[in-house]
Structure formats: structure tokens, C-alpha cells
């Protein structure tokens, strides 16, 4: 087969692929393969181009018994580790003999599997702590503290708090699962953000008062209408404002500002922006990119004391994504924090 025909066929493949001839040299390689293995691999012995023992063994075995082989090829694209499944297939035709080696990128599958394992481990850890406490107190109440009324009342209070913590975790897990399942379904109902924000602020006034935090509001007098799911947007506002009160309330003030613009740069169209700002201790820059990860906490001990599950901002992120909006977090130590949600408006 002419070389240009071989090259044309390889270019048509959606995977990185090389053909190794009977002389064990690379006869042809498509663009994806040269980006992966190097731009000067054609004509070289395959050992000098691939250099990973598992893949080399698979190619040699394929030449030896003419049976298909698979192996894993691990590398790094400069931004992250990448994993490929390598398929080796022997061919023997009147015009030539050799092995076709293709590289299937399964990095996203590996990452998804790791995320699932991490998620299960985190959920198990979060549930194990309160369960261990409950079992310990139950054992104590059945034994040494059976007739100790003061200890019984104190232990029952702690058990109630731990049970409530598990209830919040399960509730947030179900909420996160529901939001993720609906993320590709864009909501179409009309929601007045001005009225909704005022409602959430009124409901959270008692929490702010008990924390000695002043809630400042700057809401337009006219409706700000967006296409959205009212319950989910209420959840976003409640989460952000509650967090600002609990974790940023040390500054004594939390402000909530709602504005609308006919041209929002982040959306390249009309949009509504909700900004929740506090004057608290702020967040170190190193934490900002990870704040929306599941179970990520800047201060794990304080978060648990405040009743946090580590899932709130992950839920916020998925809801904002479902509404085709943007979530932005700005903060510096000692300068407070600003959480901005930008949504397409009507």
C-alpha cells in the first residue's frame, strides 16, 4: 500500500495510532500519535519511541503469536497525569505485515472512578464520626450512666446534635444528587430575584440577630426576572447568606446586593448579579479554587461546629451551572469575602 494511502487512513482514525512494520520500525503515525510520542518517530525502532515496558511487551507478544493485546500507557500532558489503554492488533495482508498500535485516552474515566472512590470515602468518614459518638453514648447510658440523671440529659443533648448532623448530611447528599441529575435540564419558569432575595433575607434575620450580624440589603425597587427554578435559587441564596453570617460574621456586617444589566460580560448578554459580601477574616487564595469541591473545608473543625456538611458550595455550583450562570469567589485574608452569582435575565 502506498505510504500516502497509509497516512490518509491513519489520519481518519479518532485515536492516536502507529503502524509498526515487520522490521519493528514505525512505518506510519498520525498527528495524535506524534503529539503523544514525539514528532520524529517515523522510521525509528518502536522501543525508542514508546519506552514503556508494559506496552513494549504487548507489541512483542502480538508479533509472536498474532493475538490482540492490551496494555496501559501512562504519561503527563503538562497539566495532569493521563492514562491510555493501548490496543495492539496484528495484520497480515498481501501488501504488508505488522502491528497496528492505537492509544485510547481513558483519563476522564480514571478521574471519574477516583472521584467516586473519594466521594464514598468522604461520606463514610462523615457518617462514621457521629455514628461512633452515638454508639458510645448509648453504651454509656445502658451501663455506668444508667441512673445518672445529669449525665443522661447531657448525653442525650449531644446525641441529638449528632443525629441532626447526620440528618443534614443525608439531606445535602440527596439535594446534591437531585441537582446533578437535573443539571442538563435548563429551567424555564420566571422568577423575580428581587422578591426572592427579600424573602430569604427576612427569613434569615433571626439567625443574623442571634449572631450579632447586621444584614444590609441593596435591592432594586423593580422586579428582576430570570428564567429559573425558584426552590433551587432560594437554596443558593440561603446557603451563601447563611455562610456569610456564620463564617464571615465576625466583621458584624453582611451585605446582599442585586443588580441587573443589559450587557453582562461574563454572559455576553442581559444578566442579574447577586453579591453576598462580608467583612470577616477572609479566605486564603490557596483555598479559593477548591471551595466548591465536595467536602472541602477551609477549617474542618470550625465548619463541623457550625453545622456545615462541606457540600453547600458544591450544591450552589451545580445549581448555578444548571441556570447557565457563573459563580465567582473573591477573598483575601483580613479583607472579607465576596460571593457573586451571575444569572441570565429576561
ZICORSUL-V331903 format. One record per backbone hydrogen bond with DSSP energy under -0.5 kcal/mol. CO is the residue of the C=O (numbers start at 0). NH is the residue of the N-H. If there is no record, write none. Layout:
BEGIN
co->[CO CO]
nh->[NH NH]
END
This chain:
BEGIN
co->[1 2 3 4 5 6 7 8 9 15 16 17 17 18 18 18 19 20 23 24 24 25 27 29 30 31 32 33 37 40 43 44 44 45 46 50 51 51 52 53 54 55 56 57 58 59 60 61 68 70 72 74 79 81 82 83 83 84 85 85 86 86 87 88 90 92 95 96 97 98 98 99 99 100 101 101 102 102 103 103 105 106 107 108 109 110 111 112 113 114 115 116 117 118 119 120 121 122 123 124 125 126 127 128 129 130 131 132 133 134 135 136 137 138 139 142 144 146 147 148 149 150 151 152 153 154 155 156 157 158 159 160 161 162 163 164 165 166 167 168 169 170 171 172 173 174 175 176 177 179 181 183 188 188 190 190 191 192 193 194 195 196 197 198 199 200 201 203 204 205 206 207 208 212 213 213 215 217 222 223 224 225 225 227 228 229 230 231 232 233 234 235 236 237 238 239 240 241 242 242 243 244 247 247 248 251 252 253 254 255 256 258 260 262 263 263 263 268 269 270 271 272 272 273 273 274 274 275 276 277 279 280 283 283 284 284 286 286 287 289 292 298 299 300 301 302 303 309 309 310 311 312 313 314 315 316 317 318 319 320 322 325 327 329 331 335 336 337 337 338 339 339 340 340 341 342 343]
nh->[5 6 7 8 9 10 11 12 12 102 29 19 100 20 26 27 98 23 45 20 26 42 18 33 34 35 36 37 40 43 25 47 48 49 50 52 54 55 56 57 58 59 60 61 62 63 64 65 87 85 83 81 76 74 105 72 85 103 70 87 88 101 68 99 97 95 92 21 90 19 100 88 101 17 86 103 15 104 84 105 109 110 111 112 113 114 115 116 117 118 119 120 121 122 123 124 125 126 127 128 129 130 131 132 133 134 135 136 137 138 139 140 141 142 144 145 147 148 151 152 153 154 155 156 157 158 159 160 161 162 163 164 165 166 167 168 169 170 171 172 173 174 175 176 177 178 179 180 181 182 184 185 190 227 192 225 195 196 197 198 199 200 201 202 203 204 204 207 208 209 210 212 211 214 215 253 255 257 224 192 345 190 227 229 232 233 234 235 236 237 238 239 240 241 242 243 244 245 246 247 247 248 250 278 251 213 278 215 276 217 274 272 270 264 266 267 268 263 344 260 342 258 274 275 340 256 276 338 254 336 335 333 286 287 287 288 289 290 290 292 295 302 303 304 305 307 306 294 295 314 315 316 317 318 319 320 321 322 324 323 343 341 339 337 334 331 277 329 339 275 327 341 273 342 325 271 226]
END
